Amino acid sequence: MFKRILIANRGEIALRIIRACHELGVEAVCVYSTADKEAPYLRQADRAICIGPGPAKESYLNISRIIAAAEIADVDAIHPGYGFLSERPDFSQACRDCKIEFIGPSPEAMGKLGDKVECKRTARAAGVPVFPGSDGAVEEEEEAIRIASEIGFPVIIKASAGGGGRGMRVCHNEATLRSSIKQAQQEASAAFGNGAVFIEKFLEHARHVEVQCLGDKHGNAIHLWERDCSMQRRHQKIIEEAPAPNIDRTKLQVICEGAARLIKSVNYHGAATCEFLMDGKQNFYMLEVNTRVQVEHPVTEMITGVDIVKMSIMIAAGMPIPYKQSDISVRGHAMECRINAEDPDKNFRPSAGQIKTFEAPGGPGVRMDTHVVPGYTVPANYDSMIAKLIVHADDREQCISRMTRALGELHIEPIKTLTPLHQRLMENAGFREGGIDIHYLERLLKSLT
């Protein structure tokens, strides 16, 4: 096991990794920007090192400064968390070059799965269903029109290196496709430094189902079953739950086994999530692979009992996965609400500022992952998520009741959060029935304006 790990992240995931390190008897070193210098979670670290000013480009996205901090602290490994540098093959390679273990996949595996075009080819070879569309990057307008004509409209343009909806355009006809292809390429280039885009068939009413996997350095790969992440706004998840409701378990088992087979085919080390879209006939199509720990990993931890963050550290240290696939069973139902510092009644406007009141819920089956305490000031520099409220119960109905109760106990003032929206969604008939699609929330919000 490592002696000392540097955490190249901030906020609740940094605190989550600190706790995992300490449970494993490992020292935790945190880096921080000047915007986070008063963050209370830094006191939980064994050491904290400032790596630059507030803007992420000058701190959490600055590879040379993070590597320098790792060398100063004499760490054995770096955990990237999620976001920032977590899916950058060049960061994984920089760690390798400096003989520091990267807690995650190798640069080769990350490059193969992180690039959506290459990932699609690899998935197809592993027998995992993928969307019909272009075999590689599409550069010319006429090529895009030809492919769209073959697979039929609507189609979606996606950035090969992208995520979070950037470089993405839905096109329902030829005119829209012609006007969108160059825009998508330019946006992808600006956002990711890679303007390559590809085209796939677009599902109008799809559900988002993802499979949590683990792979180790001994050739083992398992899945930890699935999560449903269909409650989204602008491609950003709002609520996640497991198991996915109202889906044939036999079909889910096939998809989960395929996901584990895919990550094994690239000799993947660590936690990975294979994301799928499912149509109305419960046909699955792979969307992408996230080569890192996910924001919503606690949902899977609650139903399986597997500590995914600790497992990722143990795997990086060379230990084999201590479970066989037959050991992994689903117990009850879990759900996560992302508590973002945003005002849902004002078009989700960010709500930065000092938190004077922070009262977290408790009781049986309730977990609150957060770095926030009373007096904490939410900076304007970073993602708006300040907490994750997770609950577990014997079944989905009891889980919704428990989440409703927990949300009622949660008080954060004076900033605005998504809590009132979550409370409304817990009472929403469509959500309670368990069959929403990825555009359900946007349609619901539009109907209320």
C-alpha positions in Angstrom: 0.0 0.0 0.0 1.1 3.6 -0.7 2.5 5.7 2.1 1.3 9.0 0.9 -1.2 10.1 -1.8 -1.7 13.6 -3.3 -5.3 14.5 -4.1 -5.5 16.6 -7.3 -9.0 17.9 -6.7 -11.1 19.9 -4.4 -14.5 20.0 -2.5 -16.5 17.0 -1.5 -14.5 14.5 -3.6 -11.2 15.6 -2.1 -12.7 15.0 1.4 -14.1 11.7 0.2 -10.6 10.6 -0.9 -9.0 11.9 2.3 -11.3 9.7 4.4 -10.6 6.7 2.2 -6.8 7.3 2.5 -7.0 7.5 6.3 -9.1 4.3 6.5 -6.3 2.6 4.6 -3.6 4.0 6.8 -2.3 6.3 4.0 -1.3 10.0 4.4 -3.4 12.4 2.3 -1.9 15.5 0.8 -4.3 18.1 -0.7 -3.6 20.8 -3.2 -5.6 23.9 -3.2 -6.1 27.2 -5.0 -6.2 30.6 -3.3 -10.0 30.5 -3.7 -10.1 27.4 -1.5 -7.5 28.5 1.0 -10.1 28.6 3.9 -11.9 25.4 2.9 -12.4 23.4 6.1 -11.7 20.0 4.5 -8.1 21.0 4.1 -7.7 20.6 7.9 -8.5 16.9 7.5 -5.5 16.5 5.2 -2.1 15.6 6.5 -0.6 18.4 4.4 -2.0 21.1 2.1 -0.1 22.8 -0.7 -1.2 25.9 -2.6 -0.8 25.5 -6.3 -2.0 28.8 -7.6 -4.8 31.4 -7.9 -8.6 30.7 -8.2 -9.0 30.1 -12.0 -8.8 26.4 -12.6 -6.4 26.8 -15.5 -3.8 28.3 -13.1 -4.3 25.7 -10.4 -6.4 22.5 -10.6 -5.8 22.2 -14.4 -2.1 23.0 -14.2 -0.2 19.7 -14.6 3.2 21.1 -13.9 2.2 22.7 -10.6 0.4 19.6 -9.4 3.4 17.4 -10.3 5.7 19.9 -8.5 3.5 19.7 -5.4 3.6 15.9 -5.6 7.4 15.9 -5.7 7.7 18.4 -2.9 5.4 16.2 -0.7 7.2 13.0 -1.8 4.0 11.2 -2.6 3.7 7.7 -4.0 0.5 8.3 -6.0 -1.9 10.9 -7.2 -5.7 10.5 -7.1 -7.4 12.9 -9.6 -11.0 12.5 -8.4 -13.5 13.5 -11.0 -13.5 16.5 -13.4 -10.4 18.7 -13.9 -7.5 16.4 -15.0 -9.1 13.0 -14.2 -9.7 12.0 -17.8 -6.5 13.5 -19.3 -4.1 10.9 -20.7 -1.3 13.5 -20.7 -1.8 13.8 -16.9 -1.6 10.0 -16.5 1.5 10.0 -18.7 3.1 12.8 -16.7 2.6 10.8 -13.5 4.2 7.8 -15.2 7.2 9.9 -16.4 7.8 11.1 -12.9 7.4 7.6 -11.4 4.3 8.6 -9.5 1.4 6.1 -9.6 -1.7 7.5 -11.2 -4.8 6.2 -9.4 -6.8 5.4 -12.5 -6.2 3.8 -15.9 -3.0 3.8 -18.0 -2.6 6.6 -20.6 -3.2 3.9 -23.3 -6.5 2.6 -21.8 -7.7 6.1 -21.1 -6.9 7.3 -24.6 -8.7 4.3 -26.1 -11.8 4.7 -24.1 -11.8 8.5 -23.5 -11.8 9.2 -27.3 -15.4 8.5 -28.3 -14.6 7.4 -31.8 -11.9 4.9 -30.7 -14.1 3.8 -27.8 -16.9 3.0 -30.2 -14.6 0.8 -32.3 -13.4 -1.0 -29.2 -16.9 -1.5 -27.9 -18.0 -3.0 -31.2 -15.1 -5.4 -31.1 -16.0 -6.4 -27.5 -19.6 -7.2 -28.6 -21.1 -4.2 -26.9 -24.0 -2.5 -28.8 -23.2 1.0 -30.2 -25.2 3.6 -32.1 -25.3 3.4 -35.9 -23.3 6.3 -37.3 -19.9 7.3 -38.6 -17.0 4.9 -38.1 -14.6 7.8 -37.3 -14.4 11.6 -37.3 -16.4 13.5 -39.8 -14.6 16.4 -41.4 -16.7 17.4 -44.5 -20.2 18.6 -44.7 -21.1 16.3 -47.6 -19.8 13.3 -45.7 -22.0 14.2 -42.8 -25.1 14.5 -45.1 -24.3 11.1 -46.6 -24.1 9.4 -43.2 -27.3 11.1 -41.9 -29.1 9.9 -45.0 -28.1 6.4 -44.4 -29.0 6.2 -40.7 -32.0 8.6 -40.9 -32.8 11.8 -39.0 -32.6 12.9 -36.3 -28.9 12.6 -35.8 -26.5 14.0 -33.2 -23.1 15.6 -33.7 -20.7 14.8 -30.8 -17.2 15.9 -30.0 -14.8 13.0 -30.0 -12.9 14.3 -27.0 -15.8 16.0 -25.3 -18.4 15.8 -22.6 -20.9 17.8 -20.7 -22.8 18.7 -23.9 -20.1 20.8 -25.5 -19.5 20.3 -29.2 -22.9 18.6 -29.3 -25.7 19.4 -31.7 -29.0 17.6 -32.5 -30.1 17.9 -36.1 -33.5 17.0 -37.4 -32.9 17.8 -41.1 -30.3 18.4 -43.7 -30.3 22.2 -43.3 -29.7 22.0 -39.6 -26.9 19.5 -40.1 -25.2 21.7 -42.7 -25.3 24.8 -40.4 -24.2 22.8 -37.3 -21.2 20.7 -38.3 -18.7 23.6 -38.4 -20.1 25.1 -35.2 -19.7 21.8 -33.4 -16.1 21.5 -34.6 -15.2 25.0 -33.5 -16.8 24.5 -30.1 -15.1 21.2 -29.6 -11.7 22.7 -30.6 -12.1 25.6 -28.2 -13.3 23.4 -25.3 -11.1 20.3 -25.7 -8.2 21.3 -28.0 -9.6 18.7 -30.4 -12.1 19.7 -33.1 -12.9 16.1 -34.2 -16.6 15.3 -34.3 -18.7 12.3 -35.3 -22.3 11.5 -36.0 -24.7 9.1 -34.5 -28.4 8.3 -34.6 -30.3 10.3 -32.0 -32.9 8.8 -29.8 -35.8 11.2 -29.1 -37.0 9.6 -25.8 -34.0 7.7 -24.4 -33.2 6.7 -20.8 -29.7 7.0 -19.5 -28.4 3.9 -17.8 -24.8 3.4 -16.8 -22.8 0.4 -15.5 -20.2 0.8 -12.8 -17.1 -1.4 -13.4 -13.8 -2.2 -11.7 -10.6 -3.6 -13.4 -7.3 -4.5 -11.8 -3.7 -5.1 -12.8 -4.2 -8.9 -12.7 -6.6 -9.2 -15.7 -9.7 -9.1 -13.6 -12.8 -7.0 -14.4 -16.2 -7.0 -12.7 -19.3 -4.9 -12.8 -21.2 -3.4 -9.9 -24.6 -3.3 -11.7 -26.3 -0.3 -13.1 -27.6 3.2 -12.2 -30.3 5.2 -13.9 -29.3 8.8 -14.5 -32.2 9.9 -16.7 -33.2 13.0 -14.6 -31.0 15.5 -16.4 -31.0 19.1 -17.5 -28.8 20.1 -20.4 -26.9 16.8 -20.2 -26.1 17.4 -16.5 -27.4 14.8 -14.1 -29.7 15.9 -11.3 -30.9 12.7 -9.7 -29.3 9.2 -9.9 -30.6 5.9 -8.6 -30.0 2.2 -8.5 -31.2 -0.3 -9.5 -32.7 1.2 -12.7 -36.5 0.9 -12.3 -38.8 -0.9 -14.7 -36.2 -2.5 -16.9 -35.9 -6.2 -17.7 -33.2 -7.6 -15.4 -32.1 -10.2 -18.0 -31.4 -7.4 -20.5 -29.6 -5.4 -17.8 -27.4 -8.4 -16.9 -26.3 -8.8 -20.6 -25.4 -5.1 -20.8 -23.5 -5.2 -17.4 -21.5 -8.2 -18.5 -20.7 -6.5 -21.8 -19.4 -3.4 -19.9 -17.1 -5.5 -17.8 -15.9 -7.3 -20.9 -15.2 -4.0 -22.6 -12.9 -2.6 -19.9 -11.2 -5.9 -19.6 -10.4 -5.8 -23.3 -8.2 -2.7 -22.8 -6.5 -3.9 -19.7 -8.2 -1.2 -17.6 -7.1 -0.5 -14.0 -9.5 1.3 -11.6 -13.1 2.5 -11.6 -14.8 3.0 -14.9 -18.4 3.7 -15.9 -19.9 2.6 -19.2 -22.8 4.8 -20.1 -25.7 3.6 -22.3 -28.9 5.1 -23.8 -31.9 2.8 -23.9 -34.8 3.2 -26.3 -38.5 2.5 -25.7 -38.0 -1.2 -26.6 -35.2 -1.5 -24.0 -32.5 -1.8 -26.7 -29.2 -0.4 -25.3 -26.6 1.6 -27.2 -23.3 2.6 -25.6 -22.8 6.3 -25.2 -19.3 6.6 -23.7 -17.0 5.4 -21.0 -16.0 7.6 -18.2 -12.5 6.7 -17.2 -12.7 7.9 -13.6 -14.7 7.7 -10.4 -18.2 9.2 -11.0 -20.0 11.8 -9.0 -22.8 9.3 -8.4 -20.6 6.5 -7.1 -22.2 6.5 -3.6 -25.4 5.1 -5.2 -23.6 2.0 -6.2 -21.8 1.8 -2.9 -25.0 1.8 -1.0 -26.6 -1.1 -2.9 -23.5 -3.3 -3.2 -21.5 -2.5 0.0 -18.3 -1.9 -2.2 -16.2 1.1 -1.3 -15.3 2.3 -4.8 -12.8 5.0 -3.8 -10.9 2.6 -1.5 -11.0 0.0 -4.2 -9.4 2.4 -6.8 -6.6 3.1 -4.4 -6.0 -0.6 -3.6 -6.1 -1.5 -7.3 -3.5 1.2 -8.1 -1.3 -0.2 -5.4 -1.3 -3.5 -7.3 -3.8 -5.5 -5.2 -6.3 -7.7 -7.0 -10.1 -7.1 -6.8 -11.1 -9.1 -3.7 -14.5 -10.0 -5.2 -15.7 -12.4 -7.8 -18.7 -11.3 -10.0 -20.9 -13.8 -8.1 -20.1 -11.9 -4.9 -21.8 -8.7 -6.1 -25.5 -8.6 -5.4 -28.0 -5.7 -5.2 -29.4 -4.9 -1.8 -32.4 -2.5 -1.7 -32.6 0.8 -3.6 -30.5 3.9 -3.4 -30.9 7.4 -4.7 -28.7 10.6 -4.9 -29.8 14.2 -5.3 -27.2 16.6 -6.4 -27.4 19.7 -4.2 -26.1 22.5 -6.5 -25.7 26.1 -5.5 -28.2 27.3 -8.1 -31.6 28.9 -8.1 -34.0 26.6 -10.0 -36.7 29.3 -10.0 -34.3 31.7 -11.9 -33.1 29.5 -14.7 -30.6 27.7 -12.5 -28.6 30.9 -12.0 -25.4 30.1 -9.9 -25.7 31.2 -6.2 -22.3 31.8 -4.8 -21.6 33.4 -1.4 -21.4 32.6 2.3 -23.5 29.9 3.8 -24.6 30.9 7.3 -26.9 27.9 8.0 -26.1 24.4 7.0 -28.1 21.7 8.7 -27.6 18.2 7.2 -30.2 15.5 7.5 -29.6 12.2 9.3 -31.3 9.1 10.5 -31.3 5.5 9.1 -30.2 5.1 5.5 -29.1 8.7 5.0 -25.7 9.8 3.8 -24.5 13.3 3.1 -21.3 13.7 1.1 -20.2 17.4 1.4 -17.3 19.6 2.3 -19.6 22.4 3.4 -20.0 23.7 7.0 -21.7 26.9 8.4 -19.6 29.9 7.4 -18.2 28.3 4.2 -18.2 30.6 1.2 -19.1 29.0 -2.1 -16.6 30.3 -4.7 -17.7 31.4 -8.1 -14.7 29.8 -9.8 -15.9 26.1 -9.9 -18.7 23.7 -10.4 -21.8 24.6 -8.4 -22.3 21.3 -6.7 -21.8 21.6 -3.0 -23.2 18.4 -1.6 -24.7 15.0 -2.5 -27.7 13.7 -0.5 -27.8 9.9 -0.8 -30.4 7.6 0.8 -30.9 3.8 0.9 -34.0 1.8 1.7 -35.5 -1.7 1.1 -37.3 -0.7 -2.1 -37.8 2.3 -4.4 -41.0 3.5 -2.8 -39.4 3.6 0.6 -36.4 5.2 -0.9 -38.4 8.1 -2.3 -40.2 8.5 1.1 -36.8 8.6 2.8 -35.4 11.1 0.4 -38.5 13.3 0.8 -38.0 13.2 4.6 -34.2 13.9 4.3 -34.7 16.8 1.9 -37.2 18.3 4.4 -34.5 18.2 7.0 -31.8 19.9 4.8 -31.5 23.6 5.4 -28.9 25.7 3.6 -29.2 29.5 3.8 -29.0 32.2 2.5 -27.8 30.9 -0.9 -30.2 29.2 -3.2 -29.9 25.4 -4.0 -31.7 22.8 -6.0 -33.4 21.4 -2.8 -36.9 22.8 -3.6 -36.7 21.3 -7.1 -35.8 17.9 -5.7 -38.7 18.1 -3.3 -41.1 18.8 -6.2 -39.6 15.9 -8.2 -40.0 13.5 -5.3 -43.8 14.2 -5.6 -43.9 14.1 -9.4 -46.0 11.4 -10.8 -43.8 10.7 -13.8 -40.7 10.3 -11.7 -42.5 8.1 -9.1 -43.6 5.8 -11.9 -40.0 5.3 -12.8 -39.9 5.6 -16.6 -38.7 9.1 -17.4 -36.4 9.9 -20.3 -33.4 12.3 -20.5 -35.5 15.2 -21.7 -38.3 14.8 -19.1 -37.1 17.4 -16.7 -36.6 20.0 -19.5 -40.2 19.4 -20.7 -41.4 19.6 -17.2 -39.7 22.9 -16.5 -40.9 24.3 -19.8 -44.5 23.5 -18.9 -44.2 25.4 -15.6 -43.0 28.6 -17.2 
